[in-house]
Amino acid sequence: MLWVLALVLFVPHLALAQAQTQCTDTLRLTVSTVKRSEDYLSVIKPFLATMAESLGKKPQLFFTDGWSASVHGFSQNSADLVLVPQSMLNVVHAKPELRPVIRTPGARVLLITEKSSTIRSMEQLRDKKVGTVRDSTEAMIAQQRLSQAGLLEAVELSSVVSPSDVYMGLFQDRFDAAFVIGESMDWLQPTFREKLVQVAEMGRTNGLFLYAGSCVSDAQLKTLEQALLSNPVDERVTRFIEHFNFGRFVAISPGDVEKALKQDFSSDQ
Protein backbone atom coordinates (compact mmCIF):
# COMPACT_ATOMS: atom_id res chain seq x y z
CA MET A 1 0.00 0.00 0.00
CA LEU A 2 2.84 2.36 0.88
CA TRP A 3 4.58 1.83 -2.46
CA VAL A 4 1.35 2.70 -4.28
CA LEU A 5 1.07 5.93 -2.29
CA ALA A 6 4.72 6.73 -3.00
CA LEU A 7 4.16 6.14 -6.72
CA VAL A 8 1.12 8.41 -6.73
CA LEU A 9 3.12 11.17 -5.07
CA PHE A 10 6.23 10.69 -7.21
CA VAL A 11 4.73 10.44 -10.72
CA PRO A 12 3.39 14.06 -10.87
CA HIS A 13 6.80 15.36 -9.81
CA LEU A 14 8.49 13.19 -12.44
CA ALA A 15 6.12 14.47 -15.13
CA LEU A 16 6.78 18.06 -14.05
CA ALA A 17 10.55 17.53 -14.17
CA GLN A 18 10.30 16.02 -17.64
CA ALA A 19 8.16 18.94 -18.82
CA GLN A 20 10.72 21.39 -17.49
CA THR A 21 13.69 19.74 -19.19
CA GLN A 22 12.05 19.02 -22.55
CA CYS A 23 13.79 20.88 -25.37
CA THR A 24 11.99 21.86 -28.57
CA ASP A 25 12.76 23.37 -31.99
CA THR A 26 11.67 26.76 -30.64
CA LEU A 27 14.10 29.40 -29.39
CA ARG A 28 12.42 30.94 -26.37
CA LEU A 29 13.54 34.35 -25.16
CA THR A 30 12.30 35.67 -21.82
CA VAL A 31 12.29 39.42 -21.28
CA SER A 32 10.99 41.67 -18.54
CA THR A 33 8.05 44.03 -19.01
CA VAL A 34 10.04 46.86 -17.42
CA LYS A 35 10.60 48.27 -20.90
CA ARG A 36 7.53 46.91 -22.65
CA SER A 37 6.00 49.14 -25.31
CA GLU A 38 5.08 48.93 -28.98
CA ASP A 39 8.39 50.56 -29.83
CA TYR A 40 10.20 48.01 -27.68
CA LEU A 41 8.35 45.11 -29.32
CA SER A 42 9.27 46.41 -32.77
CA VAL A 43 12.98 45.99 -31.98
CA ILE A 44 12.96 42.93 -29.69
CA LYS A 45 11.12 40.69 -32.17
CA PRO A 46 13.57 41.17 -35.10
CA PHE A 47 16.46 40.73 -32.64
CA LEU A 48 14.99 37.41 -31.50
CA ALA A 49 14.44 36.42 -35.14
CA THR A 50 18.15 36.92 -35.86
CA MET A 51 19.13 34.66 -32.97
CA ALA A 52 16.57 32.02 -33.91
CA GLU A 53 17.72 31.98 -37.52
CA SER A 54 21.33 31.45 -36.47
CA LEU A 55 20.26 28.33 -34.55
CA GLY A 56 17.67 27.10 -37.04
CA LYS A 57 14.81 27.46 -34.58
CA LYS A 58 11.45 29.21 -34.42
CA PRO A 59 11.44 32.44 -32.37
CA GLN A 60 9.11 32.76 -29.41
CA LEU A 61 8.91 35.67 -26.96
CA PHE A 62 7.84 35.51 -23.31
CA PHE A 63 7.16 38.40 -20.95
CA THR A 64 7.42 38.53 -17.17
CA ASP A 65 6.60 41.20 -14.60
CA GLY A 66 10.21 42.04 -13.80
CA TRP A 67 13.84 40.99 -14.08
CA SER A 68 13.55 38.74 -11.03
CA ALA A 69 10.59 36.88 -12.51
CA SER A 70 12.31 36.46 -15.87
CA VAL A 71 15.36 34.90 -14.22
CA HIS A 72 13.21 32.63 -12.05
CA GLY A 73 11.28 31.36 -15.08
CA PHE A 74 14.55 30.86 -16.90
CA SER A 75 15.90 28.68 -14.08
CA GLN A 76 12.79 26.50 -14.45
CA ASN A 77 13.71 25.95 -18.12
CA SER A 78 10.77 27.98 -19.41
CA ALA A 79 13.12 29.76 -21.83
CA ASP A 80 16.36 29.20 -23.71
CA LEU A 81 17.73 32.75 -23.51
CA VAL A 82 17.33 35.59 -21.06
CA LEU A 83 18.56 39.19 -20.93
CA VAL A 84 19.51 40.39 -17.47
CA PRO A 85 21.08 43.55 -16.01
CA GLN A 86 24.06 43.39 -13.67
CA SER A 87 21.75 43.71 -10.67
CA MET A 88 20.49 40.17 -11.39
CA LEU A 89 23.87 38.52 -12.00
CA ASN A 90 24.06 37.14 -8.48
CA VAL A 91 20.89 35.15 -9.21
CA VAL A 92 21.88 33.69 -12.58
CA HIS A 93 25.45 33.04 -11.48
CA ALA A 94 24.20 30.68 -8.78
CA LYS A 95 22.81 28.38 -11.50
CA PRO A 96 25.62 26.47 -13.27
CA GLU A 97 23.32 25.32 -16.09
CA LEU A 98 23.04 28.93 -17.30
CA ARG A 99 25.95 30.13 -19.42
CA PRO A 100 26.92 33.72 -20.31
CA VAL A 101 26.95 34.45 -24.04
CA ILE A 102 27.60 38.16 -24.56
CA ARG A 103 26.98 41.53 -22.97
CA THR A 104 26.61 45.18 -23.96
CA PRO A 105 28.68 47.99 -22.43
CA GLY A 106 26.77 50.11 -19.94
CA ALA A 107 25.04 53.47 -20.02
CA ARG A 108 24.88 56.54 -17.78
CA VAL A 109 22.23 56.76 -15.06
CA LEU A 110 21.04 60.31 -14.48
CA LEU A 111 18.88 62.11 -11.95
CA ILE A 112 16.67 64.54 -13.87
CA THR A 113 13.84 66.93 -13.15
CA GLU A 114 11.89 69.67 -14.92
CA LYS A 115 13.63 72.99 -15.50
CA SER A 116 10.83 74.68 -13.60
CA SER A 117 11.72 72.65 -10.48
CA THR A 118 13.88 74.05 -7.68
CA ILE A 119 15.73 70.72 -7.31
CA ARG A 120 19.36 71.06 -8.40
CA SER A 121 21.17 68.54 -6.19
CA MET A 122 20.70 65.08 -4.70
CA GLU A 123 20.46 66.59 -1.22
CA GLN A 124 17.26 68.38 -2.22
CA LEU A 125 15.48 65.06 -2.76
CA ARG A 126 14.67 64.68 0.93
CA ASP A 127 10.93 64.05 1.30
CA LYS A 128 10.51 64.15 -2.49
CA LYS A 129 8.82 61.63 -4.78
CA VAL A 130 11.25 60.12 -7.29
CA GLY A 131 10.22 57.98 -10.25
CA THR A 132 12.21 55.07 -11.63
CA VAL A 133 11.60 51.99 -13.78
CA ARG A 134 10.58 49.03 -11.64
CA ASP A 135 13.17 46.33 -11.00
CA SER A 136 15.85 48.12 -13.02
CA THR A 137 19.60 48.52 -12.72
CA GLU A 138 19.24 52.30 -12.71
CA ALA A 139 17.06 51.94 -9.62
CA MET A 140 19.76 49.83 -7.95
CA ILE A 141 22.40 52.47 -8.67
CA ALA A 142 20.14 55.27 -7.48
CA GLN A 143 19.29 53.46 -4.24
CA GLN A 144 22.95 52.86 -3.52
CA ARG A 145 23.95 56.48 -4.07
CA LEU A 146 21.01 57.76 -2.04
CA SER A 147 21.87 55.41 0.81
CA GLN A 148 25.46 56.67 0.79
CA ALA A 149 24.14 60.23 1.01
CA GLY A 150 21.82 59.32 3.88
CA LEU A 151 18.75 60.24 1.82
CA LEU A 152 17.16 56.91 0.99
CA GLU A 153 14.77 56.69 3.95
CA ALA A 154 13.36 60.10 3.12
CA VAL A 155 12.98 59.51 -0.62
CA GLU A 156 9.98 57.73 -2.10
CA LEU A 157 11.11 55.69 -5.09
CA SER A 158 7.96 55.21 -7.14
CA SER A 159 8.05 52.07 -9.28
CA VAL A 160 6.66 52.41 -12.79
CA VAL A 161 6.46 49.99 -15.71
CA SER A 162 8.31 51.74 -18.54
CA PRO A 163 10.75 54.59 -19.25
CA SER A 164 7.98 56.48 -21.06
CA ASP A 165 5.90 56.49 -17.89
CA VAL A 166 8.85 57.94 -15.94
CA TYR A 167 8.99 60.94 -18.27
CA MET A 168 5.23 61.36 -18.32
CA GLY A 169 5.24 61.21 -14.52
CA LEU A 170 7.50 64.26 -14.49
CA PHE A 171 5.40 66.21 -16.97
CA GLN A 172 2.20 65.30 -15.12
CA ASP A 173 3.73 66.29 -11.74
CA ARG A 174 3.43 62.76 -10.34
CA PHE A 175 7.18 62.84 -9.57
CA ASP A 176 9.46 65.61 -8.40
CA ALA A 177 12.47 63.98 -10.08
CA ALA A 178 13.37 60.73 -11.86
CA PHE A 179 16.22 58.29 -12.51
CA VAL A 180 16.74 57.44 -16.18
CA ILE A 181 19.31 56.01 -18.58
CA GLY A 182 20.94 59.22 -19.80
CA GLU A 183 21.01 58.33 -23.48
CA SER A 184 17.26 57.68 -23.43
CA MET A 185 16.75 61.44 -23.38
CA ASP A 186 18.10 61.54 -26.95
CA TRP A 187 14.95 59.95 -28.34
CA LEU A 188 12.59 62.32 -26.53
CA GLN A 189 10.80 64.90 -28.63
CA PRO A 190 12.79 68.17 -28.55
CA THR A 191 9.87 70.03 -26.96
CA PHE A 192 9.92 67.55 -24.05
CA ARG A 193 13.70 67.37 -23.77
CA GLU A 194 13.96 71.15 -23.51
CA LYS A 195 11.79 71.05 -20.39
CA LEU A 196 14.16 68.72 -18.52
CA VAL A 197 17.44 69.31 -16.72
CA GLN A 198 20.13 66.93 -15.43
CA VAL A 199 20.66 67.19 -11.68
CA ALA A 200 23.36 64.54 -11.16
CA GLU A 201 25.03 61.54 -12.76
CA MET A 202 24.46 58.62 -10.39
CA GLY A 203 26.85 56.18 -12.05
CA ARG A 204 26.91 53.74 -14.94
CA THR A 205 25.20 50.44 -15.54
CA ASN A 206 27.36 47.50 -16.57
CA GLY A 207 25.17 46.66 -19.52
CA LEU A 208 22.80 43.84 -20.36
CA PHE A 209 23.98 40.23 -20.15
CA LEU A 210 22.61 37.51 -22.42
CA TYR A 211 22.49 34.03 -20.86
CA ALA A 212 21.69 30.69 -22.47
CA GLY A 213 20.08 27.68 -20.81
CA SER A 214 20.57 23.94 -21.06
CA CYS A 215 18.52 23.60 -24.28
CA VAL A 216 21.20 25.53 -26.18
CA SER A 217 24.14 23.21 -26.92
CA ASP A 218 27.78 24.30 -26.80
CA ALA A 219 27.94 24.24 -30.62
CA GLN A 220 24.77 26.34 -30.87
CA LEU A 221 26.17 28.71 -28.27
CA LYS A 222 29.24 29.31 -30.44
CA THR A 223 27.08 29.87 -33.53
CA LEU A 224 24.88 32.30 -31.62
CA GLU A 225 27.86 34.24 -30.33
CA GLN A 226 29.38 34.52 -33.80
CA ALA A 227 26.06 35.75 -35.22
CA LEU A 228 25.80 38.50 -32.62
CA LEU A 229 29.46 39.53 -32.78
CA SER A 230 29.79 39.34 -36.58
CA ASN A 231 31.10 42.32 -38.50
CA PRO A 232 29.07 43.81 -40.04
CA VAL A 233 26.39 43.05 -37.47
CA ASP A 234 22.89 42.17 -38.62
CA GLU A 235 20.79 45.36 -38.93
CA ARG A 236 18.20 43.88 -36.63
CA VAL A 237 20.81 43.34 -33.92
CA THR A 238 22.19 46.86 -34.38
CA ARG A 239 18.73 48.37 -34.02
CA PHE A 240 18.14 46.41 -30.83
CA ILE A 241 21.41 47.66 -29.31
CA GLU A 242 20.73 51.25 -30.33
CA HIS A 243 17.25 51.09 -28.83
CA PHE A 244 18.79 50.45 -25.41
CA ASN A 245 21.45 53.12 -26.01
CA PHE A 246 24.24 50.63 -25.33
CA GLY A 247 27.37 49.92 -27.38
CA ARG A 248 27.57 46.84 -29.59
CA PHE A 249 27.72 43.36 -28.13
CA VAL A 250 31.09 42.20 -26.84
CA ALA A 251 32.38 38.71 -26.05
CA ILE A 252 32.15 37.61 -22.44
CA SER A 253 33.57 34.77 -20.36
CA PRO A 254 32.69 33.34 -16.94
CA GLY A 255 35.72 35.27 -15.63
CA ASP A 256 34.21 38.52 -16.91
CA VAL A 257 31.02 37.71 -15.03
CA GLU A 258 32.98 37.06 -11.84
CA LYS A 259 34.59 40.47 -12.24
CA ALA A 260 31.24 42.17 -12.83
CA LEU A 261 29.79 40.49 -9.74
CA LYS A 262 32.53 42.00 -7.59
CA GLN A 263 32.16 45.49 -9.04
CA ASP A 264 30.11 48.21 -7.47
CA PHE A 265 26.86 48.86 -9.37
CA SER A 266 27.87 52.47 -9.95
CA SER A 267 31.36 51.66 -11.25
CA ASP A 268 32.30 52.28 -14.86
CA GLN A 269 33.74 49.63 -17.15
Buried (B, 14 or more C-beta within 10 A) or exposed (E): EEEEEEEEEEEEEEEEEEEEEEEEEEBBBBBBBBBBEEEBBEBBBBBBBBBBBBBEBEBBBBEBBBBBBBBBBBBEBBBBBBBBBBBBBEBBBEBEEBBBBBBBBBBBBBBBBBEEBEBEEBEBBEEBBBBBBBBBBBBBBBBBBBEEBEBBEEBEBBBBBBBBBBBBBBEEEBBBBBBBBBBBBEEBEEEEEEBBBBBBEBBBBBBBBBBBBBBBEEEBBEBBBEBBBEEEBBEBBBBBBBBBBBBBBBEBEEEBBEEBEEEEBBBEB
